[in-house]
Amino acid sequence: MRTFEATLLNEIANDPRVRPNLLAPEGPIDLTGQIGNPANVTIVNRSGGFIAIQMTPMLYECHTIFTPEKESFADVLTLAHEAQTYMFTHTQATELITRVADGNRGADIAARKARFKEIGRQKNLAPGVDAAILRVGIDDWALSSTESKVEGWSFHNLIAEAKAAAGKADSVHEDDDRHDKFVGAALLMAKSGQTMKAFMFYNRAAFIYGYEPIRMVNDSPAILDTGDAVITIVKGDVEVMLVKERVPRPSERV
């Protein structure tokens, strides 16, 4: 999925059907430097890809380069969602932006269907060409991602099974779809080696929505006290080390 090889995207970028939309100076486009830079992230599939340019460790600007065939549009959206999951779980990124030049209808539709929302306008992105600035944040991804929901649901089932085996099944907290998504997103980060990011991301959500914050016991290997259990994450796998009586959420306390 991630690549440092520019051949495919160079070929697509210089396709006469694609080249005018990139608003680059005259002459051949060569993306070798951007794609080969390890600070940036390039995600590709058979139809093209995305280049995420690091602006700060937490902010990346995304550029889309795809073949114009109509049948490749589904590939664009699939890869956009996969790329966002990678960026938010494997890097320090907390927000992604993109710029869509006025008149580039295909790129505009793709960006908006890939969770990006317009936050402003830029004058003269290129001489005489204005653009929309669009953004997707880590919360937008977490609350709409299938991966985060499935991961959170699976984790809560794992804890429920461990508690049942320990005779503490009645201490499992009620179902909460939003909580599943935040837990799942944090776990995907931790499984990808972003333990501190996962810890800070989840606790921020906990403080906002009234969940019990987690406590980091150790960061390598990751050992986390969730209130319900103490878990460890080793080589991408979650293991329950200890189950506990459920700690009431702040909103449930009298």
Secondary structure, DSSP 8 states (H G I E B T S, - for coil): -B----HHHHHHHTSTTTGGGG---SS----HHHHH-TTSEEEEETTEEEEEEEEETTEEEEEEEE---GGGHHHHHHHHHHHHHHHHHHSS--EEEEEEETT-HHHHHHHHHTT-EEEEEEEEEETTEEEEEEEEEHHHHHHH-HHHHHHHHHHHHHHHHHHHHTT-GGG-----HHHHHHHHHHHHHHHTT-HHHHHHHHHHHHHHHT----EEEEETTEEEE-SSEEEEEETTEEEEEEE------GGG--
